[in-house]
Amino acid sequence: MRLPTLTEIKIRIERAALAFDAWVNAGLYDSGRSTGAAYERYQRVMSRFAVHGWKRFALDLTSEAVTLGAGGAVLLLAFAQPAFQLTSENWLKQQDLAVTFLDRYGTEVGRRGIKHDDSLKLDEFPDIMIKALVSTEDRRFYEHWGIDPIGTLRALVNNSRGGGNTQGGSSITQQLAKNLFLTNERSLERKINEAFLALWLESHLTKNEILKLYLDRAYMGGGTFGAVAAADYYFGKPLKDISLAEAAMLAGLFKAPTKYAPHVNLPAARARAADVLHNMVEAGFVTEGQIQTALRNPATPVTRTRDITADYYLDWAFGEIKGMADAGKLRSDRVLTVKTPLDLAIQKRADDVVADILRKSGDAFDVDEAAMVILDPDGALRAMVGGADYGESQFNRATDALRQPGSSFKPYVYSAALASGLYKPETVVVDSPVCIGNWCPQNYGRSYAGRVPMWLAVAKSINTIPIKISIALGKAMGISHEARAAKAGRAKIIETAHRMGITSNLIDTVSMPIGSDEVTVIDQAAGYAVFANGGFKAKPYAAMEVKNSSGEVIYRHADEPPDRVLSPQVVADMNFMLNKVVEEGTGKRAQLEGVKVAGKSGTTNAYRDAWFVGYTGNYVGAVWFGNDDHTSTNKLTGGSLPAQLWHDVMEPAHQGIEIKGLPGLKDNPRAAQQQASGGPTAPLDPNASAYGKLSRRSFEVIGGLNGLFRTVERAPAGEARPDAGGADKATQKTDRKPGDRAAASPGQPREVAEGTRSVGGRIELR
């Protein structure tokens, strides 16, 4: 068989290529013709639907609306996710406990849970009460689907006309959603969540069930929740027996319970009740003649002074009881009586002083809110103020608001330093420039004190020293690289703070040792209680004893063993140094005559937060001042109003009781030697040669520095003298705008970013 030649192979390949090319061309031609024919058929069919003129405009408009609507639906679904995450399978049973709270002396001070809610069925509510509520709060309640655009528009129109007859724009369902799931913060996010939750409630409950929940769980002022409790509190009678005038007065409380509470402002309450009566006429529920008697004879509440209420306290205590029940500590009992450490005398004093200071000085310092927590040294909660006005906002700033502590965080740094064995109060530290990477903190005034004893660095709240301590703690672990050593040191500081009682997540940033992370007021009180009780963890508690419905004691807090977190020597040293803060440093306003006081002030960047946390052997108190939207105050420092509030509450609290000394302070030989010699004592650690010992000349230099500091402290009134701690603008990242007034809830974004300060930049932490 003859093999083809190369020429023949070449010819065959060329012919195959030509055949393939012809096949491709023919295929493309045929497909093009078929596609063209199909398109022509499509055009002929679609031409039948072609529109022109106004019909074309309407069609385009509809198409755009559908497109935008689809995109909006996706966006709304994304917004709805946070709201729906607030619900759960047992959301309606969140208050299935019935808890009666007693103060430390056994006197009933309030109730929380279902005892407020289920005393009356809806069909047992007086008809006039329901009509008064619906006519004022939501006239189209039985017609809308949770959100009432018509009612909102009508309210806007009526309110724009002025006068006292104002109407709310939120439906009853929206208000219930806020009461059940949200806080009173004024933010767009809260309104969006409220709207979605209202729709969710409408899909899960009937209208009557929604109305019943609202009537039972709304705050009505005077520490009462629900119309049943309010009728008994204000008029001393069952809700079923109230008159038309009394129903109108109660209905006027739902939107502004503090403003219109009759025991607070009876004329305002009666004026509001008259508005409700006229609303009932406009809604067609009653006639003009039927309300004349009620207008001529307005409701008169029973004689009642402004009772001491501890609503923020009881809300937190109820949450603690629910947590204990969920953990199985209370067996299966659901009707409980809880004896608390609440001291009504201290609570009233704290409420009154907070209100008085904000009224007198709030405008001058441009500050709207304050919070305070008072504990026994073992963590027993004596009193709590969670905000300026519980009726206006039930958001508890003492327990739920995360704020930067500024220099009031530094005691955790110094505790870690003392516990390491590297430092003693008399150890000489050097206040000089320090940088970690490209971040360089600086003291207020951009000056440095040089070599000083550590107790003086604490008293004067020097900023560079805590940073140097974080580096030294890391180097003591064998880490030579300065930045890595600082990171390891900060980890030790965070561990110490958490062991002492800080429960919030402390983010490791270079500025953390000088108070740039966020903590709560109650955690600060718990952390400082370790110093007051001799070194034991003091978890705040509100349940001293819990009894079930049969009177059997099912829980005692005294049965829980203490947990030591600091050694007695570290506690003694910290008490020595923090006492110097009050006697010679930034906390002088907190001094109590005849009582040893220790503590620390703190003021954060741009004067957003002002703190004073102080303690004696008897009580621990943490105070915070600031604004919910994180806007700056007018140069408010921790050593001013916060220290003054602490003093004004603690001074009467220490009258008539046995005064206890601070652990290790009374018999501290360094304190006695300091008082006798006028200078610091020799270092306790003879091996601390790396830091040096104080010579006679050192005492003279320190004395001069002390005089200089005293000169600064005696600056003319009105001249700001910040007292340490916080974070410079250049070390912070925030999405907040000055006009945003969002509550400081645990979800707030943190304001600190690592490595954003250039060399030579400054951080003014007070």
C-alpha positions in Angstrom: 0.0 0.0 0.0 1.4 3.3 -1.1 1.8 6.0 1.6 0.6 9.6 0.7 3.3 12.0 0.0 3.8 15.2 2.0 2.2 17.2 -0.9 -0.9 15.0 -0.8 -1.2 15.3 3.0 -0.9 19.1 2.7 -3.6 19.2 0.1 -5.9 17.0 2.2 -5.5 19.3 5.2 -6.2 22.4 3.1 -9.4 20.8 1.8 -10.5 19.8 5.4 -9.9 23.4 6.6 -11.9 24.8 3.7 -14.7 22.4 4.4 -14.8 23.4 8.1 -14.7 27.1 7.2 -17.6 26.6 4.8 -19.6 24.7 7.5 -19.0 27.5 10.0 -20.0 30.2 7.5 -23.1 28.4 6.5 -24.0 27.8 10.2 -23.6 31.4 11.1 -25.5 32.5 8.0 -28.4 30.2 8.8 -28.5 31.1 12.5 -28.4 34.8 11.6 -31.3 34.4 9.2 -33.3 32.4 11.8 -32.5 34.9 14.5 -33.6 37.8 12.3 -36.8 36.0 11.4 -37.4 35.4 15.1 -36.8 39.0 16.0 -39.2 40.1 13.3 -41.9 37.8 14.6 -41.2 39.2 18.2 -41.5 42.8 16.9 -44.8 41.9 15.2 -46.1 40.4 18.4 -44.9 43.2 20.6 -46.1 45.9 18.3 -49.6 45.0 19.3 -48.7 46.2 22.9 -47.0 49.4 21.8 -48.4 52.5 23.4 -47.8 56.2 22.8 -48.5 59.5 24.5 -49.8 59.5 28.1 -50.1 55.7 28.1 -46.4 55.4 27.4 -45.6 57.8 30.2 -47.8 55.8 32.6 -46.2 52.5 31.6 -42.7 53.9 32.1 -43.7 55.3 35.4 -45.2 52.0 36.5 -42.1 50.1 35.4 -39.8 52.4 37.3 -42.0 52.1 40.4 -41.9 48.3 40.2 -38.1 48.4 39.8 -37.6 50.8 42.7 -40.2 49.0 44.8 -38.3 45.7 44.3 -35.0 47.4 45.4 -36.8 49.1 48.3 -38.3 45.7 49.4 -34.8 44.2 49.5 -33.5 47.2 51.5 -36.4 47.1 53.9 -35.8 43.4 54.5 -32.2 44.2 55.4 -33.4 46.9 57.8 -36.0 44.5 59.3 -33.4 41.9 60.3 -32.2 43.7 63.5 -35.8 44.2 64.6 -36.8 40.6 64.1 -33.8 39.4 65.9 -35.2 41.0 69.0 -38.1 38.6 69.0 -38.0 35.0 70.2 -40.3 32.1 70.6 -41.1 33.0 74.2 -41.1 36.8 73.8 -44.6 37.1 75.3 -43.5 35.2 78.4 -40.6 37.5 79.2 -42.3 38.8 82.3 -43.8 35.5 83.5 -42.2 36.1 86.9 -44.1 37.9 89.6 -41.6 39.6 91.9 -42.2 41.7 95.0 -39.2 43.7 96.0 -38.4 44.7 99.6 -35.8 47.2 100.8 -33.0 46.2 103.2 -35.4 46.8 106.2 -38.2 44.6 104.7 -40.5 47.3 103.4 -42.1 46.7 100.1 -40.7 49.1 97.5 -42.1 47.9 94.2 -43.2 45.0 92.0 -42.3 43.8 88.6 -43.7 41.0 86.4 -47.1 39.6 85.8 -48.6 40.9 89.1 -48.9 44.2 87.3 -50.4 42.7 84.1 -53.1 40.1 84.7 -55.3 41.6 87.4 -58.1 42.4 84.9 -59.2 40.9 81.6 -59.8 43.3 78.8 -63.6 42.9 79.0 -63.4 43.9 82.6 -61.7 47.3 81.8 -64.2 50.1 81.9 -65.4 51.2 78.5 -64.5 54.9 79.2 -60.9 53.9 79.9 -60.5 52.2 76.5 -62.3 55.0 74.7 -60.2 57.7 76.4 -57.0 55.9 75.4 -57.9 55.1 71.8 -59.3 58.6 71.1 -56.1 60.2 72.3 -53.4 57.8 71.3 -54.7 56.0 68.2 -58.2 56.7 66.9 -57.8 54.3 63.9 -56.4 51.5 66.1 -58.9 48.9 64.9 -58.5 49.9 61.3 -54.8 50.2 60.5 -52.2 47.4 60.3 -49.8 48.6 62.9 -48.7 51.8 61.3 -51.2 54.5 60.6 -50.1 57.0 58.0 -53.5 58.8 58.1 -53.4 59.2 61.9 -49.8 60.4 61.7 -50.6 63.0 59.1 -53.6 64.1 61.1 -51.5 64.4 64.3 -48.9 66.5 62.4 -51.6 68.9 61.1 -53.2 69.3 64.5 -49.9 69.7 66.4 -48.8 72.3 63.8 -51.8 74.5 64.8 -50.3 74.8 68.3 -52.2 74.8 71.6 -52.3 72.2 74.2 -54.4 69.6 72.4 -51.5 67.7 70.9 -51.7 64.2 69.4 -49.0 61.5 69.1 -48.0 60.2 65.7 -47.1 56.6 66.7 -49.8 54.0 66.8 -50.6 52.0 70.0 -48.9 49.0 68.3 -45.8 51.0 67.7 -45.7 52.2 71.3 -46.2 48.6 72.5 -43.3 47.5 70.3 -41.1 50.1 71.9 -42.2 49.1 75.4 -41.6 45.4 74.8 -38.4 45.4 72.8 -36.8 48.8 72.5 -35.5 51.7 74.5 -36.6 55.4 74.4 -33.5 56.5 72.5 -34.3 59.1 69.8 -32.8 57.7 66.7 -33.7 56.7 63.1 -32.6 53.1 63.8 -35.1 52.8 66.8 -38.0 54.2 64.7 -37.2 51.7 61.9 -37.1 48.8 64.3 -40.3 50.1 66.0 -42.2 50.1 62.6 -41.1 46.6 61.7 -41.9 45.3 65.2 -45.3 46.9 65.0 -46.0 45.0 61.8 -44.7 41.8 63.4 -47.0 42.3 66.5 -50.0 42.8 64.3 -49.3 39.5 62.5 -49.0 37.6 65.7 -51.6 39.1 68.0 -55.2 40.2 67.7 -56.1 43.9 68.2 -57.5 43.2 71.7 -54.4 41.3 72.7 -52.3 44.3 71.6 -54.5 46.7 73.5 -54.4 44.6 76.7 -50.6 44.4 76.6 -50.3 48.1 76.1 -52.8 48.9 79.0 -50.8 46.5 81.3 -47.2 47.3 80.5 -47.0 51.1 79.8 -45.2 53.2 82.4 -47.7 55.5 84.2 -45.5 57.5 86.5 -44.9 57.2 90.2 -43.2 53.9 89.7 -46.4 52.2 88.4 -46.8 50.1 85.3 -50.2 49.6 83.7 -53.6 51.2 84.1 -54.6 48.9 87.0 -51.7 49.9 89.2 -52.0 53.6 88.2 -55.7 53.7 89.2 -54.8 52.3 92.6 -51.8 54.6 93.0 -53.4 57.9 92.0 -57.0 57.4 93.0 -56.9 54.6 95.6 -59.6 52.6 93.9 -59.9 49.6 91.4 -59.8 50.5 87.8 -63.3 49.2 87.4 -64.6 52.0 89.6 -63.0 55.0 88.0 -65.1 58.0 86.7 -64.9 59.6 83.3 -62.7 62.4 84.7 -60.4 59.9 86.3 -60.2 57.8 83.1 -59.3 60.9 81.1 -56.5 61.8 83.6 -55.1 58.2 83.4 -55.3 58.2 79.6 -53.3 61.5 79.5 -50.4 59.7 81.3 -49.4 57.2 78.6 -47.3 59.6 76.4 -45.7 61.7 79.2 -46.2 60.1 82.6 -43.7 62.3 84.4 -45.0 65.6 82.9 -48.6 64.9 83.6 -48.5 62.8 86.8 -51.1 64.4 89.1 -48.9 64.0 92.3 -46.2 66.0 90.5 -48.2 68.7 88.6 -51.9 68.5 89.2 -52.8 71.6 87.1 -50.9 70.1 84.1 -52.6 66.7 84.7 -56.1 68.3 84.7 -55.3 70.3 81.6 -54.2 67.1 79.8 -57.3 65.3 81.0 -59.5 68.1 79.5 -57.7 67.6 76.2 -58.5 63.9 76.4 -62.1 64.6 77.0 -62.3 66.8 73.9 -60.5 64.1 71.9 -63.3 61.7 73.0 -65.9 64.1 71.6 -64.0 64.5 68.3 -63.7 60.8 67.9 -67.5 60.4 68.4 -67.2 58.3 71.6 -69.1 60.7 73.8 -71.1 63.9 73.3 -70.3 67.4 74.4 -72.9 67.2 77.1 -71.5 64.0 78.6 -68.1 65.6 79.3 -69.4 68.8 81.0 -69.7 67.2 84.4 -66.1 65.8 84.1 -64.8 69.2 83.0 -66.6 71.0 85.9 -65.4 68.4 88.4 -61.9 67.3 87.4 -60.4 64.2 89.0 -58.7 64.7 92.3 -56.0 62.2 93.2 -55.5 60.9 96.7 -53.1 62.9 98.8 -49.7 61.6 98.0 -46.3 63.2 98.1 -43.7 62.4 95.6 -42.8 59.0 96.9 -39.3 57.6 96.8 -39.1 55.4 93.7 -36.2 53.3 92.6 -37.3 52.4 89.1 -33.9 52.1 87.6 -32.9 49.9 90.5 -35.9 47.7 90.3 -35.6 47.3 86.6 -32.0 46.1 87.0 -32.9 43.9 89.9 -35.8 42.3 88.0 -33.3 41.5 85.2 -31.0 39.9 87.7 -33.9 37.8 89.1 -34.8 36.6 85.6 -31.2 35.7 85.0 -31.1 33.7 88.2 -34.4 32.0 87.3 -33.1 31.0 83.9 -29.9 29.6 85.5 -32.0 27.4 87.8 -31.0 29.1 91.0 -34.7 29.7 92.0 -36.1 26.2 91.3 -39.3 26.4 89.4 -41.0 29.1 91.5 -42.4 32.0 89.6 -44.0 34.1 92.4 -41.1 35.5 94.4 -40.4 38.0 97.2 -36.9 39.5 97.0 -35.2 41.3 99.8 -32.7 43.8 98.4 -29.9 45.9 99.9 -31.8 49.1 98.7 -31.4 52.0 101.1 -34.3 54.4 100.4 -32.6 57.2 102.2 -29.5 57.0 100.1 -31.6 56.5 97.0 -33.7 59.6 97.6 -30.6 61.6 98.3 -28.9 60.4 95.1 -32.1 61.2 93.0 -32.4 64.6 94.6 -28.8 65.6 94.2 -28.6 64.5 90.6 -31.8 66.4 89.7 -30.5 69.5 91.6 -27.1 69.5 90.0 -28.5 69.1 86.5 -31.1 71.8 87.1 -28.5 74.3 88.4 -25.5 73.5 86.4 -26.7 71.5 83.4 -27.0 74.4 81.1 -23.7 76.0 82.2 -21.8 72.8 81.5 -24.0 71.8 78.5 -24.7 68.4 80.1 -28.1 66.6 80.1 -27.5 63.2 81.8 -25.9 61.6 84.8 -25.7 58.2 86.4 -24.7 56.9 89.8 -24.2 53.5 91.4 -23.6 53.0 95.2 -22.5 49.7 96.5 -21.5 48.2 99.8 -17.9 47.0 99.5 -19.1 43.4 99.0 -21.2 44.4 95.9 -24.6 44.9 97.6 -26.4 47.5 95.5 -27.5 50.3 97.9 -28.8 52.8 95.3 -28.9 53.5 91.5 -29.6 56.5 89.4 -29.8 55.5 85.7 -30.6 58.9 84.2 -32.1 62.3 84.7 -35.7 61.3 84.4 -37.1 57.7 84.4 -40.4 58.9 83.1 -38.8 60.4 80.0 -36.3 57.6 79.4 -36.2 54.2 81.0 -32.7 53.5 79.4 -30.4 52.7 82.3 -27.2 54.6 81.8 -25.7 53.1 84.9 -25.9 49.5 83.6 -26.4 49.6 79.8 -24.4 52.6 78.5 -20.8 52.0 77.5 -18.7 55.1 77.9 -15.0 55.9 77.9 -13.7 56.0 81.5 -10.7 58.2 80.9 -8.3 58.3 83.8 -10.7 56.5 86.1 -9.5 53.4 84.3 -5.9 53.9 85.5 -6.3 52.1 88.8 -6.5 48.8 87.0 -3.2 49.6 85.3 -1.6 50.4 88.6 -3.1 47.3 90.2 -1.5 45.2 87.5 1.8 47.0 88.1 1.8 46.5 91.8 0.7 42.8 91.5 3.7 42.2 89.1 6.2 43.1 91.9 8.0 45.6 89.7 6.5 48.7 91.3 5.7 50.1 94.7 4.0 53.4 95.5 7.4 55.0 96.2 9.1 53.6 93.1 10.5 56.4 91.0 9.0 56.6 87.5 10.0 59.0 84.8 7.4 61.2 83.2 9.0 61.8 79.8 8.0 61.4 76.1 7.1 57.8 75.1 6.0 56.4 71.7 4.6 53.1 70.6 5.0 53.0 66.9 3.8 56.3 65.6 1.5 57.0 68.5 2.8 59.3 71.2 0.6 60.3 74.2 1.2 63.6 76.0 0.2 65.1 79.3 -2.2 67.9 79.6 -0.2 71.1 79.1 2.4 69.4 76.9 4.9 69.3 79.8 6.6 66.5 81.7 7.5 66.3 85.4 10.6 64.1 85.1 11.4 61.7 87.9 8.5 61.3 90.4 7.3 58.6 92.8 4.5 56.5 91.4 2.0 57.8 94.0 2.4 61.3 92.7 1.9 60.1 89.1 -1.4 58.6 90.2 -2.4 61.7 92.2 -1.7 64.0 89.3 -3.0 61.6 86.7 0.1 61.7 84.5 -0.6 60.0 81.2 2.8 58.7 80.1 3.3 56.5 83.1 0.5 54.0 82.4 1.9 53.6 78.9 5.4 53.0 80.3 4.0 50.5 82.8 2.4 48.5 80.0 5.8 48.3 78.3 7.6 47.3 81.5 5.1 44.6 82.2 5.7 43.1 78.8 9.5 43.3 79.1 9.3 41.6 82.5 7.9 38.6 80.5 11.2 38.5 78.5 9.9 40.5 75.4 12.5 43.0 74.3 10.7 44.5 71.3 9.0 47.6 72.7 5.7 47.4 70.8 5.3 43.7 71.4 6.1 44.2 75.0 3.5 46.9 75.3 0.9 44.6 73.8 1.7 41.8 76.2 1.5 44.4 79.1 -1.9 45.5 77.9 -3.1 41.9 77.9 -2.1 41.7 81.6 -3.9 45.0 82.3 -7.1 43.7 80.6 -6.9 40.5 82.5 -6.6 42.4 85.8 -9.5 44.7 84.9 -11.8 41.7 84.0 -10.8 39.9 87.2 -11.7 43.0 89.3 -15.2 43.3 87.8 -15.1 44.9 84.3 -17.5 42.9 82.1 -17.4 44.8 78.9 -15.1 43.8 76.0 -11.8 45.7 76.4 -10.3 46.2 73.0 -6.5 46.1 72.9 -5.4 49.5 71.6 -2.3 51.5 72.4 -4.4 54.1 74.3 -6.3 51.5 76.4 -4.1 52.1 79.5 -5.2 55.7 79.7 -9.0 54.9 79.4 -9.9 54.8 75.8 -12.0 51.6 76.0 -15.7 51.6 77.1 -17.1 50.5 80.4 -20.3 50.8 82.4 -20.9 52.8 85.6 -21.9 49.7 87.6 -18.7 47.9 86.5 -16.6 50.8 87.6 -18.2 50.6 91.0 -17.6 46.9 91.2 -14.0 47.2 90.2 -13.2 49.9 92.8 -15.1 47.8 95.5 -12.1 45.4 95.4 -10.0 48.2 96.9 -12.6 48.9 99.6 -13.2 45.3 100.7 -9.6 44.2 100.9 -9.1 42.5 97.6 -12.2 40.3 96.9 -14.3 40.4 93.8 -17.5 42.3 94.4 -20.0 41.4 91.8 -23.0 43.8 92.2 -26.1 42.1 93.4 -29.7 43.1 94.3 -31.0 39.9 95.8 -29.9 39.4 99.4 -32.7 36.8 100.0 -35.4 35.3 97.8 -38.5 33.6 99.1 -41.1 31.7 97.1 -44.9 32.1 97.4 -45.0 29.9 100.5 -42.5 32.1 102.3 -39.7 29.5 102.0 -36.2 31.0 101.5 -34.9 29.5 98.3 -31.8 31.7 97.8 -29.3 33.6 100.0 -26.5 35.6 98.6 -24.5 35.1 101.8 -24.1 31.4 100.8 -21.8 32.4 97.9 -18.1 32.3 98.8 -15.8 35.3 98.2 -13.1 35.2 95.5 -9.8 37.0 96.2 -8.5 38.9 93.1 -5.8 41.2 94.7 -3.4 40.6 97.5 -3.8 42.6 100.8 -0.5 44.4 100.1 -1.6 45.5 96.6 -4.9 46.7 98.0 -3.1 48.7 100.8 -0.8 50.3 98.2 -3.7 51.2 95.9 -5.6 52.7 98.8 -2.6 54.7 99.8 -2.2 56.1 96.3 -5.9 56.7 95.5 -6.3 58.4 98.9 -3.7 60.8 97.7 -5.8 61.6 94.7 -8.6 62.8 97.0 -6.4 64.6 99.5 -3.8 66.1 97.2 -4.9 65.5 93.6 -7.9 65.9 91.3 -10.6 64.5 93.6 -10.4 67.1 96.4 -14.1 67.9 96.1 -14.9 64.4 97.3 -13.3 64.8 100.7 -15.5 63.9 103.7 -14.7 65.4 107.1 -13.3 62.7 109.4 -13.5 60.0 106.8 -10.7 58.5 104.7 -11.8 58.7 101.0 -10.0 57.2 98.0 -10.9 57.5 94.4 -10.1 58.6 90.9 -11.5 61.1 88.5 -11.6 60.9 84.7 -12.4 63.2 81.8 -12.4 61.9 78.2 -11.5 63.5 74.9 -13.4 66.7 74.1 -15.0 66.6 77.5 -17.6 64.0 76.4 -17.5 62.0 79.6 -16.8 63.1 83.2 -16.3 60.5 86.0 -15.5 60.2 89.6 -15.3 56.8 91.2 -14.6 56.9 95.0 -14.9 54.8 98.1 -14.6 54.6 101.8 -14.6 51.6 104.1 -18.4 51.8 104.1 -19.5 52.6 100.5 -18.3 52.6 96.9 -19.8 55.2 94.5 -19.3 55.6 90.7 -20.6 58.8 89.0 -20.8 59.7 85.3 -21.9 62.8 83.6 -22.4 63.3 79.8 -24.8 63.4 76.9 -26.6 60.5 75.3 -25.5 61.5 71.8 -21.8 61.8 72.8 -21.6 65.5 72.1 -19.1 67.5 74.2 -19.9 69.1 77.4 -18.7 72.6 78.3 -15.4 71.6 79.8 -16.9 69.4 82.4 -14.2 67.5 84.3 -14.4 64.5 86.6 -13.1 66.6 89.5 -16.0 69.0 89.3 -19.6 68.0 89.2 -19.0 64.2 89.4 -16.8 64.6 92.5 -19.3 67.1 94.0 -22.2 64.8 93.4 -20.3 61.9 95.1 -19.5 64.2 98.1 -23.1 65.5 98.4 -24.6 62.0 98.4 -21.9 60.3 100.6 -21.7 63.0 103.3 -25.2 62.3 104.8 -24.8 58.5 104.0 -21.8 58.4 106.5 -23.8 60.2 109.3 -24.8 58.0 112.2 -23.0 54.9 111.1 -19.8 53.2 112.3 -17.0 54.5 110.1 -14.8 51.8 108.7 -11.2 52.5 107.6 -9.8 51.6 104.3 -8.0 48.2 104.2 -4.3 48.7 104.9 -4.4 52.5 105.0 -4.8 53.3 108.7 -1.8 51.2 109.7 0.2 51.7 106.6 3.7 52.7 107.7 4.3 54.6 104.5 1.3 56.8 105.1 2.4 57.6 108.7 6.0 58.3 107.5 4.6 60.5 104.7 2.6 62.5 107.1 5.4 62.9 109.6 8.2 63.7 107.1 6.3 65.6 104.4 7.8 63.4 101.8 7.5 59.9 100.4 8.9 57.0 102.2 11.7 54.7 100.8 10.8 52.0 98.3 9.4 48.8 99.9 11.2 46.7 97.3 14.9 46.8 97.8 15.5 45.1 94.5 13.9 47.9 92.5 17.2 49.5 91.9 16.4 49.9 88.2 14.0 52.6 89.2 16.2 54.2 91.9 15.6 55.4 95.4 14.6 58.9 96.6 17.4 61.0 98.0 17.1 64.1 100.2 17.5 66.2 97.1 14.7 64.2 95.4 12.4 65.1 98.2 13.2 68.8 97.7 12.5 68.5 93.9 9.2 66.7 94.5 8.2 69.3 97.0 8.8 72.0 94.4 6.7 70.0 91.9 4.0 69.6 94.4 3.9 73.4 94.9 3.7 73.9 91.1 0.8 71.5 90.9 -1.0 73.3 93.7 -0.5 76.6 91.8 -2.2 75.1 88.8 -5.0 73.8 90.9 -5.7 77.3 92.2 -6.3 78.6 88.7 -9.0 81.3 88.5 -12.6 80.1 88.4 -13.9 79.3 84.9 -10.4 78.3 83.7 -10.6 74.6 82.8 -8.2 72.3 84.6 -8.7 68.8 83.1 -7.9 66.0 85.4 -6.7 63.2 83.1 -7.7 60.3 80.8 -9.5 59.8 77.5 -8.5 59.8 73.9 -7.4 62.5 71.4 -9.5 63.1 68.3 -6.7 61.8 66.1 -6.9 58.4 67.8 -10.6 58.0 67.3 -12.9 56.9 64.5 -16.6 57.5 64.8 -19.6 57.6 62.6 -21.5 59.8 64.9 -22.5 63.3 63.8 -22.8 66.2 66.3 -26.5 66.4 65.8 -27.2 62.7 66.3 -28.8 61.9 69.7 -28.6 58.2 69.9 -28.6 56.6 73.3 -25.4 55.1 74.5 -26.4 51.5 74.4 -24.1 48.5 74.6 -24.1 48.5 70.8 -22.5 51.9 70.3 -19.4 51.9 68.0 -16.1 52.3 69.8 -14.1 55.5 69.2 -10.5 54.3 69.3 -8.3 53.3 66.5 -4.7 52.0 66.9 -1.8 53.6 65.2 -3.4 56.8 63.9 -1.3 59.3 65.7 1.9 60.6 64.1 5.1 61.1 66.1 5.0 64.3 68.1 1.2 64.3 68.2 -0.5 64.7 71.5 -3.2 63.1 73.4 -4.8 65.2 76.2 -6.3 62.7 78.6 -7.8 64.1 81.7 
